[in-house]
Amino acid sequence: KHTSPIMDRLYKKYLNIIVFTPESANFSGDGKCILKLAREFPGGWYGGDLPDKGFWGINQKDQKELDKIINVIRRIV
């Protein structure tokens, strides 16, 4: 349910990390990507050391929505 244990272990090993839980999609990494996700998928949360790097998340919708999230990330990073 909580992503912090995963994010904490991977944070210094990878620049960009996306974690899906049954309740949410969570991304940590490139600031441009985070700002784009925040614009494309309103209603989530984001912050960090923007515009350089940070975090973004949203409550999951369905597989189609998750595929859109992945495509936004792939186009930028």
mmCIF file of the N, C-alpha and C atoms, coordinates in Angstrom:
data_MODEL
# 
_entry.id   MODEL 
# 
loop_
_atom_site.group_PDB 
_atom_site.id 
_atom_site.type_symbol 
_atom_site.label_atom_id 
_atom_site.label_alt_id 
_atom_site.label_comp_id 
_atom_site.label_asym_id 
_atom_site.label_entity_id 
_atom_site.label_seq_id 
_atom_site.pdbx_PDB_ins_code 
_atom_site.Cartn_x 
_atom_site.Cartn_y 
_atom_site.Cartn_z 
_atom_site.occupancy 
_atom_site.B_iso_or_equiv 
_atom_site.pdbx_formal_charge 
_atom_site.auth_seq_id 
_atom_site.auth_comp_id 
_atom_site.auth_asym_id 
_atom_site.auth_atom_id 
_atom_site.pdbx_PDB_model_num 
ATOM 1   N N  . LYS A 1 1  ? 0.819  -1.196 0.000   1.00 0.00 ? 1  LYS A N  1 
ATOM 2   C CA . LYS A 1 1  ? 0.000  0.000  0.000   1.00 0.00 ? 1  LYS A CA 1 
ATOM 3   C C  . LYS A 1 1  ? 0.863  1.260  0.000   1.00 0.00 ? 1  LYS A C  1 
ATOM 4   N N  . HIS A 1 2  ? 1.939  1.274  0.779   1.00 0.00 ? 2  HIS A N  1 
ATOM 5   C CA . HIS A 1 2  ? 2.809  2.442  0.845   1.00 0.00 ? 2  HIS A CA 1 
ATOM 6   C C  . HIS A 1 2  ? 4.029  2.236  -0.046  1.00 0.00 ? 2  HIS A C  1 
ATOM 7   N N  . THR A 1 3  ? 4.410  3.282  -0.764  1.00 0.00 ? 3  THR A N  1 
ATOM 8   C CA . THR A 1 3  ? 5.525  3.159  -1.703  1.00 0.00 ? 3  THR A CA 1 
ATOM 9   C C  . THR A 1 3  ? 6.866  3.570  -1.120  1.00 0.00 ? 3  THR A C  1 
ATOM 10  N N  . SER A 1 4  ? 6.883  4.242  0.012   1.00 0.00 ? 4  SER A N  1 
ATOM 11  C CA . SER A 1 4  ? 8.154  4.763  0.537   1.00 0.00 ? 4  SER A CA 1 
ATOM 12  C C  . SER A 1 4  ? 9.212  3.676  0.763   1.00 0.00 ? 4  SER A C  1 
ATOM 13  N N  . PRO A 1 5  ? 8.886  2.461  1.251   1.00 0.00 ? 5  PRO A N  1 
ATOM 14  C CA . PRO A 1 5  ? 9.941  1.453  1.403   1.00 0.00 ? 5  PRO A CA 1 
ATOM 15  C C  . PRO A 1 5  ? 10.607 1.097  0.075   1.00 0.00 ? 5  PRO A C  1 
ATOM 16  N N  . ILE A 1 6  ? 9.828  1.057  -0.987  1.00 0.00 ? 6  ILE A N  1 
ATOM 17  C CA . ILE A 1 6  ? 10.376 0.734  -2.308  1.00 0.00 ? 6  ILE A CA 1 
ATOM 18  C C  . ILE A 1 6  ? 11.186 1.910  -2.838  1.00 0.00 ? 6  ILE A C  1 
ATOM 19  N N  . MET A 1 7  ? 10.592 3.097  -2.793  1.00 0.00 ? 7  MET A N  1 
ATOM 20  C CA . MET A 1 7  ? 11.263 4.293  -3.298  1.00 0.00 ? 7  MET A CA 1 
ATOM 21  C C  . MET A 1 7  ? 12.578 4.534  -2.557  1.00 0.00 ? 7  MET A C  1 
ATOM 22  N N  . ASP A 1 8  ? 12.583 4.363  -1.257  1.00 0.00 ? 8  ASP A N  1 
ATOM 23  C CA . ASP A 1 8  ? 13.792 4.602  -0.470  1.00 0.00 ? 8  ASP A CA 1 
ATOM 24  C C  . ASP A 1 8  ? 14.932 3.673  -0.889  1.00 0.00 ? 8  ASP A C  1 
ATOM 25  N N  . ARG A 1 9  ? 14.615 2.424  -1.197  1.00 0.00 ? 9  ARG A N  1 
ATOM 26  C CA . ARG A 1 9  ? 15.652 1.461  -1.600  1.00 0.00 ? 9  ARG A CA 1 
ATOM 27  C C  . ARG A 1 9  ? 16.187 1.730  -2.997  1.00 0.00 ? 9  ARG A C  1 
ATOM 28  N N  . LEU A 1 10 ? 15.346 2.249  -3.885  1.00 0.00 ? 10 LEU A N  1 
ATOM 29  C CA . LEU A 1 10 ? 15.739 2.443  -5.279  1.00 0.00 ? 10 LEU A CA 1 
ATOM 30  C C  . LEU A 1 10 ? 16.191 3.862  -5.604  1.00 0.00 ? 10 LEU A C  1 
ATOM 31  N N  . TYR A 1 11 ? 15.934 4.804  -4.708  1.00 0.00 ? 11 TYR A N  1 
ATOM 32  C CA . TYR A 1 11 ? 16.129 6.222  -4.980  1.00 0.00 ? 11 TYR A CA 1 
ATOM 33  C C  . TYR A 1 11 ? 17.519 6.560  -5.515  1.00 0.00 ? 11 TYR A C  1 
ATOM 34  N N  . LYS A 1 12 ? 18.567 6.090  -4.896  1.00 0.00 ? 12 LYS A N  1 
ATOM 35  C CA . LYS A 1 12 ? 19.921 6.439  -5.322  1.00 0.00 ? 12 LYS A CA 1 
ATOM 36  C C  . LYS A 1 12 ? 20.449 5.536  -6.432  1.00 0.00 ? 12 LYS A C  1 
ATOM 37  N N  . LYS A 1 13 ? 19.694 4.497  -6.790  1.00 0.00 ? 13 LYS A N  1 
ATOM 38  C CA . LYS A 1 13 ? 20.130 3.574  -7.827  1.00 0.00 ? 13 LYS A CA 1 
ATOM 39  C C  . LYS A 1 13 ? 19.587 3.923  -9.200  1.00 0.00 ? 13 LYS A C  1 
ATOM 40  N N  . TYR A 1 14 ? 18.432 4.596  -9.245  1.00 0.00 ? 14 TYR A N  1 
ATOM 41  C CA . TYR A 1 14 ? 17.774 4.901  -10.513 1.00 0.00 ? 14 TYR A CA 1 
ATOM 42  C C  . TYR A 1 14 ? 17.329 6.354  -10.524 1.00 0.00 ? 14 TYR A C  1 
ATOM 43  N N  . LEU A 1 15 ? 17.426 6.975  -11.689 1.00 0.00 ? 15 LEU A N  1 
ATOM 44  C CA . LEU A 1 15 ? 17.000 8.364  -11.830 1.00 0.00 ? 15 LEU A CA 1 
ATOM 45  C C  . LEU A 1 15 ? 15.483 8.475  -11.822 1.00 0.00 ? 15 LEU A C  1 
ATOM 46  N N  . ASN A 1 16 ? 14.805 7.559  -12.504 1.00 0.00 ? 16 ASN A N  1 
ATOM 47  C CA . ASN A 1 16 ? 13.350 7.587  -12.626 1.00 0.00 ? 16 ASN A CA 1 
ATOM 48  C C  . ASN A 1 16 ? 12.762 6.268  -12.157 1.00 0.00 ? 16 ASN A C  1 
ATOM 49  N N  . ILE A 1 17 ? 11.763 6.363  -11.288 1.00 0.00 ? 17 ILE A N  1 
ATOM 50  C CA . ILE A 1 17 ? 11.132 5.176  -10.716 1.00 0.00 ? 17 ILE A CA 1 
ATOM 51  C C  . ILE A 1 17 ? 9.625  5.354  -10.773 1.00 0.00 ? 17 ILE A C  1 
ATOM 52  N N  . ILE A 1 18 ? 8.918  4.334  -11.243 1.00 0.00 ? 18 ILE A N  1 
ATOM 53  C CA . ILE A 1 18 ? 7.453  4.341  -11.165 1.00 0.00 ? 18 ILE A CA 1 
ATOM 54  C C  . ILE A 1 18 ? 7.022  3.090  -10.406 1.00 0.00 ? 18 ILE A C  1 
ATOM 55  N N  . VAL A 1 19 ? 6.116  3.283  -9.460  1.00 0.00 ? 19 VAL A N  1 
ATOM 56  C CA . VAL A 1 19 ? 5.617  2.183  -8.643  1.00 0.00 ? 19 VAL A CA 1 
ATOM 57  C C  . VAL A 1 19 ? 4.094  2.226  -8.686  1.00 0.00 ? 19 VAL A C  1 
ATOM 58  N N  . PHE A 1 20 ? 3.506  1.085  -9.014  1.00 0.00 ? 20 PHE A N  1 
ATOM 59  C CA . PHE A 1 20 ? 2.055  0.951  -9.003  1.00 0.00 ? 20 PHE A CA 1 
ATOM 60  C C  . PHE A 1 20 ? 1.647  0.134  -7.790  1.00 0.00 ? 20 PHE A C  1 
ATOM 61  N N  . THR A 1 21 ? 0.653  0.603  -7.085  1.00 0.00 ? 21 THR A N  1 
ATOM 62  C CA . THR A 1 21 ? 0.057  -0.148 -5.994  1.00 0.00 ? 21 THR A CA 1 
ATOM 63  C C  . THR A 1 21 ? -1.396 -0.413 -6.384  1.00 0.00 ? 21 THR A C  1 
ATOM 64  N N  . PRO A 1 22 ? -2.115 -1.225 -5.643  1.00 0.00 ? 22 PRO A N  1 
ATOM 65  C CA . PRO A 1 22 ? -3.537 -1.404 -5.971  1.00 0.00 ? 22 PRO A CA 1 
ATOM 66  C C  . PRO A 1 22 ? -4.333 -0.098 -5.905  1.00 0.00 ? 22 PRO A C  1 
ATOM 67  N N  . GLU A 1 23 ? -3.812 0.885  -5.158  1.00 0.00 ? 23 GLU A N  1 
ATOM 68  C CA . GLU A 1 23 ? -4.541 2.142  -4.986  1.00 0.00 ? 23 GLU A CA 1 
ATOM 69  C C  . GLU A 1 23 ? -4.002 3.310  -5.791  1.00 0.00 ? 23 GLU A C  1 
ATOM 70  N N  . SER A 1 24 ? -2.719 3.267  -6.222  1.00 0.00 ? 24 SER A N  1 
ATOM 71  C CA . SER A 1 24 ? -2.136 4.468  -6.817  1.00 0.00 ? 24 SER A CA 1 
ATOM 72  C C  . SER A 1 24 ? -1.003 4.167  -7.787  1.00 0.00 ? 24 SER A C  1 
ATOM 73  N N  . ALA A 1 25 ? -0.666 5.198  -8.568  1.00 0.00 ? 25 ALA A N  1 
ATOM 74  C CA . ALA A 1 25 ? 0.526  5.198  -9.408  1.00 0.00 ? 25 ALA A CA 1 
ATOM 75  C C  . ALA A 1 25 ? 1.429  6.291  -8.856  1.00 0.00 ? 25 ALA A C  1 
ATOM 76  N N  . ASN A 1 26 ? 2.713  6.005  -8.708  1.00 0.00 ? 26 ASN A N  1 
ATOM 77  C CA . ASN A 1 26 ? 3.655  6.938  -8.085  1.00 0.00 ? 26 ASN A CA 1 
ATOM 78  C C  . ASN A 1 26 ? 4.939  6.995  -8.897  1.00 0.00 ? 26 ASN A C  1 
ATOM 79  N N  . PHE A 1 27 ? 5.393  8.206  -9.186  1.00 0.00 ? 27 PHE A N  1 
ATOM 80  C CA . PHE A 1 27 ? 6.608  8.404  -9.975  1.00 0.00 ? 27 PHE A CA 1 
ATOM 81  C C  . PHE A 1 27 ? 7.557  9.306  -9.209  1.00 0.00 ? 27 PHE A C  1 
ATOM 82  N N  . SER A 1 28 ? 8.841  8.993  -9.280  1.00 0.00 ? 28 SER A N  1 
ATOM 83  C CA . SER A 1 28 ? 9.884  9.820  -8.695  1.00 0.00 ? 28 SER A CA 1 
ATOM 84  C C  . SER A 1 28 ? 10.970 9.979  -9.745  1.00 0.00 ? 28 SER A C  1 
ATOM 85  N N  . GLY A 1 29 ? 11.401 11.223 -9.977  1.00 0.00 ? 29 GLY A N  1 
ATOM 86  C CA . GLY A 1 29 ? 12.463 11.417 -10.948 1.00 0.00 ? 29 GLY A CA 1 
ATOM 87  C C  . GLY A 1 29 ? 12.466 12.773 -11.610 1.00 0.00 ? 29 GLY A C  1 
ATOM 88  N N  . ASP A 1 30 ? 12.621 12.764 -12.924 1.00 0.00 ? 30 ASP A N  1 
ATOM 89  C CA . ASP A 1 30 ? 12.792 13.945 -13.748 1.00 0.00 ? 30 ASP A CA 1 
ATOM 90  C C  . ASP A 1 30 ? 11.678 14.977 -13.523 1.00 0.00 ? 30 ASP A C  1 
ATOM 91  N N  . GLY A 1 31 ? 12.074 16.206 -13.223 1.00 0.00 ? 31 GLY A N  1 
ATOM 92  C CA . GLY A 1 31 ? 11.117 17.265 -12.935 1.00 0.00 ? 31 GLY A CA 1 
ATOM 93  C C  . GLY A 1 31 ? 10.220 17.625 -14.102 1.00 0.00 ? 31 GLY A C  1 
ATOM 94  N N  . LYS A 1 32 ? 10.759 17.622 -15.333 1.00 0.00 ? 32 LYS A N  1 
ATOM 95  C CA . LYS A 1 32 ? 9.928  17.921 -16.509 1.00 0.00 ? 32 LYS A CA 1 
ATOM 96  C C  . LYS A 1 32 ? 8.815  16.894 -16.654 1.00 0.00 ? 32 LYS A C  1 
ATOM 97  N N  . CYS A 1 33 ? 9.156  15.664 -16.395 1.00 0.00 ? 33 CYS A N  1 
ATOM 98  C CA . CYS A 1 33 ? 8.177  14.585 -16.475 1.00 0.00 ? 33 CYS A CA 1 
ATOM 99  C C  . CYS A 1 33 ? 7.093  14.763 -15.406 1.00 0.00 ? 33 CYS A C  1 
ATOM 100 N N  . ILE A 1 34 ? 7.499  15.122 -14.219 1.00 0.00 ? 34 ILE A N  1 
ATOM 101 C CA . ILE A 1 34 ? 6.544  15.318 -13.122 1.00 0.00 ? 34 ILE A CA 1 
ATOM 102 C C  . ILE A 1 34 ? 5.578  16.443 -13.448 1.00 0.00 ? 34 ILE A C  1 
ATOM 103 N N  . LEU A 1 35 ? 6.095  17.553 -13.952 1.00 0.00 ? 35 LEU A N  1 
ATOM 104 C CA . LEU A 1 35 ? 5.225  18.681 -14.293 1.00 0.00 ? 35 LEU A CA 1 
ATOM 105 C C  . LEU A 1 35 ? 4.264  18.321 -15.420 1.00 0.00 ? 35 LEU A C  1 
ATOM 106 N N  . LYS A 1 36 ? 4.721  17.536 -16.385 1.00 0.00 ? 36 LYS A N  1 
ATOM 107 C CA . LYS A 1 36 ? 3.848  17.076 -17.476 1.00 0.00 ? 36 LYS A CA 1 
ATOM 108 C C  . LYS A 1 36 ? 2.766  16.141 -16.937 1.00 0.00 ? 36 LYS A C  1 
ATOM 109 N N  . LEU A 1 37 ? 3.135  15.217 -16.062 1.00 0.00 ? 37 LEU A N  1 
ATOM 110 C CA . LEU A 1 37 ? 2.150  14.314 -15.466 1.00 0.00 ? 37 LEU A CA 1 
ATOM 111 C C  . LEU A 1 37 ? 1.107  15.099 -14.681 1.00 0.00 ? 37 LEU A C  1 
ATOM 112 N N  . ALA A 1 38 ? 1.537  16.105 -13.944 1.00 0.00 ? 38 ALA A N  1 
ATOM 113 C CA . ALA A 1 38 ? 0.608  16.917 -13.150 1.00 0.00 ? 38 ALA A CA 1 
ATOM 114 C C  . ALA A 1 38 ? -0.388 17.653 -14.054 1.00 0.00 ? 38 ALA A C  1 
ATOM 115 N N  . ARG A 1 39 ? 0.079  18.106 -15.212 1.00 0.00 ? 39 ARG A N  1 
ATOM 116 C CA . ARG A 1 39 ? -0.828 18.781 -16.157 1.00 0.00 ? 39 ARG A CA 1 
ATOM 117 C C  . ARG A 1 39 ? -1.775 17.799 -16.845 1.00 0.00 ? 39 ARG A C  1 
ATOM 118 N N  . GLU A 1 40 ? -1.236 16.650 -17.244 1.00 0.00 ? 40 GLU A N  1 
ATOM 119 C CA . GLU A 1 40 ? -2.027 15.669 -18.000 1.00 0.00 ? 40 GLU A CA 1 
ATOM 120 C C  . GLU A 1 40 ? -3.032 14.904 -17.136 1.00 0.00 ? 40 GLU A C  1 
ATOM 121 N N  . PHE A 1 41 ? -2.704 14.733 -15.853 1.00 0.00 ? 41 PHE A N  1 
ATOM 122 C CA . PHE A 1 41 ? -3.541 13.938 -14.956 1.00 0.00 ? 41 PHE A CA 1 
ATOM 123 C C  . PHE A 1 41 ? -3.846 14.747 -13.690 1.00 0.00 ? 41 PHE A C  1 
ATOM 124 N N  . PRO A 1 42 ? -4.787 15.688 -13.786 1.00 0.00 ? 42 PRO A N  1 
ATOM 125 C CA . PRO A 1 42 ? -5.119 16.506 -12.616 1.00 0.00 ? 42 PRO A CA 1 
ATOM 126 C C  . PRO A 1 42 ? -5.737 15.672 -11.496 1.00 0.00 ? 42 PRO A C  1 
ATOM 127 N N  . GLY A 1 43 ? -5.617 16.177 -10.286 1.00 0.00 ? 43 GLY A N  1 
ATOM 128 C CA . GLY A 1 43 ? -6.216 15.490 -9.148  1.00 0.00 ? 43 GLY A CA 1 
ATOM 129 C C  . GLY A 1 43 ? -5.241 14.656 -8.353  1.00 0.00 ? 43 GLY A C  1 
ATOM 130 N N  . GLY A 1 44 ? -3.979 14.648 -8.781  1.00 0.00 ? 44 GLY A N  1 
ATOM 131 C CA . GLY A 1 44 ? -2.967 13.888 -8.057  1.00 0.00 ? 44 GLY A CA 1 
ATOM 132 C C  . GLY A 1 44 ? -2.199 14.783 -7.111  1.00 0.00 ? 44 GLY A C  1 
ATOM 133 N N  . TRP A 1 45 ? -1.003 14.368 -6.768  1.00 0.00 ? 45 TRP A N  1 
ATOM 134 C CA . TRP A 1 45 ? -0.134 15.136 -5.888  1.00 0.00 ? 45 TRP A CA 1 
ATOM 135 C C  . TRP A 1 45 ? 1.263  15.147 -6.487  1.00 0.00 ? 45 TRP A C  1 
ATOM 136 N N  . TYR A 1 46 ? 1.996  16.213 -6.235  1.00 0.00 ? 46 TYR A N  1 
ATOM 137 C CA . TYR A 1 46 ? 3.371  16.297 -6.710  1.00 0.00 ? 46 TYR A CA 1 
ATOM 138 C C  . TYR A 1 46 ? 4.145  17.333 -5.911  1.00 0.00 ? 46 TYR A C  1 
ATOM 139 N N  . GLY A 1 47 ? 5.457  17.259 -5.993  1.00 0.00 ? 47 GLY A N  1 
ATOM 140 C CA . GLY A 1 47 ? 6.310  18.195 -5.274  1.00 0.00 ? 47 GLY A CA 1 
ATOM 141 C C  . GLY A 1 47 ? 7.754  17.786 -5.404  1.00 0.00 ? 47 GLY A C  1 
ATOM 142 N N  . GLY A 1 48 ? 8.575  18.315 -4.525  1.00 0.00 ? 48 GLY A N  1 
ATOM 143 C CA . GLY A 1 48 ? 9.989  17.990 -4.540  1.00 0.00 ? 48 GLY A CA 1 
ATOM 144 C C  . GLY A 1 48 ? 10.827 19.178 -4.937  1.00 0.00 ? 48 GLY A C  1 
ATOM 145 N N  . ASP A 1 49 ? 11.982 18.916 -5.522  1.00 0.00 ? 49 ASP A N  1 
ATOM 146 C CA . ASP A 1 49 ? 12.935 19.942 -5.923  1.00 0.00 ? 49 ASP A CA 1 
ATOM 147 C C  . ASP A 1 49 ? 12.700 20.312 -7.388  1.00 0.00 ? 49 ASP A C  1 
ATOM 148 N N  . LEU A 1 50 ? 11.481 20.729 -7.691  1.00 0.00 ? 50 LEU A N  1 
ATOM 149 C CA . LEU A 1 50 ? 11.114 21.068 -9.061  1.00 0.00 ? 50 LEU A CA 1 
ATOM 150 C C  . LEU A 1 50 ? 11.709 22.419 -9.441  1.00 0.00 ? 50 LEU A C  1 
ATOM 151 N N  . PRO A 1 51 ? 12.106 22.609 -10.677 1.00 0.00 ? 51 PRO A N  1 
ATOM 152 C CA . PRO A 1 51 ? 11.834 21.781 -11.847 1.00 0.00 ? 51 PRO A CA 1 
ATOM 153 C C  . PRO A 1 51 ? 12.876 20.701 -12.126 1.00 0.00 ? 51 PRO A C  1 
ATOM 154 N N  . ASP A 1 52 ? 13.842 20.513 -11.251 1.00 0.00 ? 52 ASP A N  1 
ATOM 155 C CA . ASP A 1 52 ? 14.899 19.524 -11.505 1.00 0.00 ? 52 ASP A CA 1 
ATOM 156 C C  . ASP A 1 52 ? 14.442 18.085 -11.279 1.00 0.00 ? 52 ASP A C  1 
ATOM 157 N N  . LYS A 1 53 ? 13.927 17.801 -10.093 1.00 0.00 ? 53 LYS A N  1 
ATOM 158 C CA . LYS A 1 53 ? 13.478 16.445 -9.773  1.00 0.00 ? 53 LYS A CA 1 
ATOM 159 C C  . LYS A 1 53 ? 12.396 16.526 -8.707  1.00 0.00 ? 53 LYS A C  1 
ATOM 160 N N  . GLY A 1 54 ? 11.680 15.425 -8.525  1.00 0.00 ? 54 GLY A N  1 
ATOM 161 C CA . GLY A 1 54 ? 10.623 15.421 -7.527  1.00 0.00 ? 54 GLY A CA 1 
ATOM 162 C C  . GLY A 1 54 ? 9.818  14.143 -7.554  1.00 0.00 ? 54 GLY A C  1 
ATOM 163 N N  . PHE A 1 55 ? 8.545  14.266 -7.176  1.00 0.00 ? 55 PHE A N  1 
ATOM 164 C CA . PHE A 1 55 ? 7.655  13.108 -7.106  1.00 0.00 ? 55 PHE A CA 1 
ATOM 165 C C  . PHE A 1 55 ? 6.265  13.504 -7.595  1.00 0.00 ? 55 PHE A C  1 
ATOM 166 N N  . TRP A 1 56 ? 5.513  12.508 -8.040  1.00 0.00 ? 56 TRP A N  1 
ATOM 167 C CA . TRP A 1 56 ? 4.145  12.689 -8.518  1.00 0.00 ? 56 TRP A CA 1 
ATOM 168 C C  . TRP A 1 56 ? 3.374  11.416 -8.225  1.00 0.00 ? 56 TRP A C  1 
ATOM 169 N N  . GLY A 1 57 ? 2.098  11.533 -7.955  1.00 0.00 ? 57 GLY A N  1 
ATOM 170 C CA . GLY A 1 57 ? 1.255  10.364 -7.752  1.00 0.00 ? 57 GLY A CA 1 
ATOM 171 C C  . GLY A 1 57 ? -0.204 10.681 -7.990  1.00 0.00 ? 57 GLY A C  1 
ATOM 172 N N  . ILE A 1 58 ? -0.965 9.641  -8.234  1.00 0.00 ? 58 ILE A N  1 
ATOM 173 C CA . ILE A 1 58 ? -2.406 9.782  -8.457  1.00 0.00 ? 58 ILE A CA 1 
ATOM 174 C C  . ILE A 1 58 ? -3.081 8.472  -8.069  1.00 0.00 ? 58 ILE A C  1 
ATOM 175 N N  . ASN A 1 59 ? -4.304 8.568  -7.601  1.00 0.00 ? 59 ASN A N  1 
ATOM 176 C CA . ASN A 1 59 ? -5.079 7.354  -7.350  1.00 0.00 ? 59 ASN A CA 1 
ATOM 177 C C  . ASN A 1 59 ? -5.340 6.674  -8.677  1.00 0.00 ? 59 ASN A C  1 
ATOM 178 N N  . GLN A 1 60 ? -5.167 5.367  -8.724  1.00 0.00 ? 60 GLN A N  1 
ATOM 179 C CA . GLN A 1 60 ? -5.321 4.623  -9.973  1.00 0.00 ? 60 GLN A CA 1 
ATOM 180 C C  . GLN A 1 60 ? -6.742 4.650  -10.480 1.00 0.00 ? 60 GLN A C  1 
ATOM 181 N N  . LYS A 1 61 ? -6.828 4.693  -11.792 1.00 0.00 ? 61 LYS A N  1 
ATOM 182 C CA . LYS A 1 61 ? -8.126 4.636  -12.453 1.00 0.00 ? 61 LYS A CA 1 
ATOM 183 C C  . LYS A 1 61 ? -8.343 3.226  -13.025 1.00 0.00 ? 61 LYS A C  1 
ATOM 184 N N  . ASP A 1 62 ? -7.774 2.984  -14.180 1.00 0.00 ? 62 ASP A N  1 
ATOM 185 C CA . ASP A 1 62 ? -7.897 1.687  -14.846 1.00 0.00 ? 62 ASP A CA 1 
ATOM 186 C C  . ASP A 1 62 ? -6.646 1.454  -15.694 1.00 0.00 ? 62 ASP A C  1 
ATOM 187 N N  . GLN A 1 63 ? -6.567 0.321  -16.339 1.00 0.00 ? 63 GLN A N  1 
ATOM 188 C CA . GLN A 1 63 ? -5.374 -0.024 -17.105 1.00 0.00 ? 63 GLN A CA 1 
ATOM 189 C C  . GLN A 1 63 ? -5.128 0.960  -18.240 1.00 0.00 ? 63 GLN A C  1 
ATOM 190 N N  . LYS A 1 64 ? -6.169 1.449  -18.868 1.00 0.00 ? 64 LYS A N  1 
ATOM 191 C CA . LYS A 1 64 ? -6.017 2.420  -19.955 1.00 0.00 ? 64 LYS A CA 1 
ATOM 192 C C  . LYS A 1 64 ? -5.342 3.694  -19.437 1.00 0.00 ? 64 LYS A C  1 
ATOM 193 N N  . GLU A 1 65 ? -5.748 4.148  -18.280 1.00 0.00 ? 65 GLU A N  1 
ATOM 194 C CA . GLU A 1 65 ? -5.143 5.334  -17.658 1.00 0.00 ? 65 GLU A CA 1 
ATOM 195 C C  . GLU A 1 65 ? -3.679 5.067  -17.305 1.00 0.00 ? 65 GLU A C  1 
ATOM 196 N N  . LEU A 1 66 ? -3.385 3.888  -16.779 1.00 0.00 ? 66 LEU A N  1 
ATOM 197 C CA . LEU A 1 66 ? -2.008 3.542  -16.444 1.00 0.00 ? 66 LEU A CA 1 
ATOM 198 C C  . LEU A 1 66 ? -1.126 3.503  -17.688 1.00 0.00 ? 66 LEU A C  1 
ATOM 199 N N  . ASP A 1 67 ? -1.661 2.989  -18.783 1.00 0.00 ? 67 ASP A N  1 
ATOM 200 C CA . ASP A 1 67 ? -0.915 2.975  -20.042 1.00 0.00 ? 67 ASP A CA 1 
ATOM 201 C C  . ASP A 1 67 ? -0.607 4.393  -20.505 1.00 0.00 ? 67 ASP A C  1 
ATOM 202 N N  . LYS A 1 68 ? -1.540 5.320  -20.328 1.00 0.00 ? 68 LYS A N  1 
ATOM 203 C CA . LYS A 1 68 ? -1.306 6.722  -20.690 1.00 0.00 ? 68 LYS A CA 1 
ATOM 204 C C  . LYS A 1 68 ? -0.203 7.323  -19.833 1.00 0.00 ? 68 LYS A C  1 
ATOM 205 N N  . ILE A 1 69 ? -0.209 7.008  -18.551 1.00 0.00 ? 69 ILE A N  1 
ATOM 206 C CA . ILE A 1 69 ? 0.833  7.505  -17.642 1.00 0.00 ? 69 ILE A CA 1 
ATOM 207 C C  . ILE A 1 69 ? 2.199  7.005  -18.103 1.00 0.00 ? 69 ILE A C  1 
ATOM 208 N N  . ILE A 1 70 ? 2.300  5.727  -18.396 1.00 0.00 ? 70 ILE A N  1 
ATOM 209 C CA . ILE A 1 70 ? 3.567  5.142  -18.855 1.00 0.00 ? 70 ILE A CA 1 
ATOM 210 C C  . ILE A 1 70 ? 4.027  5.796  -20.147 1.00 0.00 ? 70 ILE A C  1 
ATOM 211 N N  . ASN A 1 71 ? 3.113  6.057  -21.065 1.00 0.00 ? 71 ASN A N  1 
ATOM 212 C CA . ASN A 1 71 ? 3.478  6.683  -22.333 1.00 0.00 ? 71 ASN A CA 1 
ATOM 213 C C  . ASN A 1 71 ? 3.996  8.102  -22.140 1.00 0.00 ? 71 ASN A C  1 
ATOM 214 N N  . VAL A 1 72 ? 3.413  8.860  -21.233 1.00 0.00 ? 72 VAL A N  1 
ATOM 215 C CA . VAL A 1 72 ? 3.915  10.208 -20.944 1.00 0.00 ? 72 VAL A CA 1 
ATOM 216 C C  . VAL A 1 72 ? 5.344  10.116 -20.423 1.00 0.00 ? 72 VAL A C  1 
ATOM 217 N N  . ILE A 1 73 ? 5.582  9.206  -19.498 1.00 0.00 ? 73 ILE A N  1 
ATOM 218 C CA . ILE A 1 73 ? 6.934  9.053  -18.941 1.00 0.00 ? 73 ILE A CA 1 
ATOM 219 C C  . ILE A 1 73 ? 7.923  8.637  -20.025 1.00 0.00 ? 73 ILE A C  1 
ATOM 220 N N  . ARG A 1 74 ? 7.556  7.696  -20.861 1.00 0.00 ? 74 ARG A N  1 
ATOM 221 C CA . ARG A 1 74 ? 8.455  7.227  -21.929 1.00 0.00 ? 74 ARG A CA 1 
ATOM 222 C C  . ARG A 1 74 ? 8.808  8.328  -22.913 1.00 0.00 ? 74 ARG A C  1 
ATOM 223 N N  . ARG A 1 75 ? 7.867  9.206  -23.212 1.00 0.00 ? 75 ARG A N  1 
ATOM 224 C CA . ARG A 1 75 ? 8.129  10.284 -24.175 1.00 0.00 ? 75 ARG A CA 1 
ATOM 225 C C  . ARG A 1 75 ? 9.140  11.288 -23.631 1.00 0.00 ? 75 ARG A C  1 
ATOM 226 N N  . ILE A 1 76 ? 9.225  11.426 -22.316 1.00 0.00 ? 76 ILE A N  1 
ATOM 227 C CA . ILE A 1 76 ? 10.068 12.462 -21.733 1.00 0.00 ? 76 ILE A CA 1 
ATOM 228 C C  . ILE A 1 76 ? 11.417 11.936 -21.258 1.00 0.00 ? 76 ILE A C  1 
ATOM 229 N N  . VAL A 1 77 ? 11.434 10.765 -20.636 1.00 0.00 ? 77 VAL A N  1 
ATOM 230 C CA . VAL A 1 77 ? 12.705 10.272 -20.064 1.00 0.00 ? 77 VAL A CA 1 
ATOM 231 C C  . VAL A 1 77 ? 13.386 9.247  -20.941 1.00 0.00 ? 77 VAL A C  1 
# 
